[in-house]
Amino acid sequence: MEDGHILVKVRAKPQEGAANEAVRRLLAKALEIAPSSVEMLRGATSREKQFRVLG
């Protein structure tokens, strides 16, 4: 964590949303929640992303 942000790296390529999905699943696994409980709010095409954790 840095400046209130969680820094993650994934190996998935940023094609057809593969990297975004990898980040979403990684966050869900780290938080021990279902991937469906993690929703991307913004940043689909950016290096900086914002997610909402539901539940």
Secondary structure, DSSP 8 states (H G I E B T S, - for coil): -BTTB------S-SSTTHHHHHHHHHHHHHHTS-GGGEEEEE-TTSSS-EEEE--
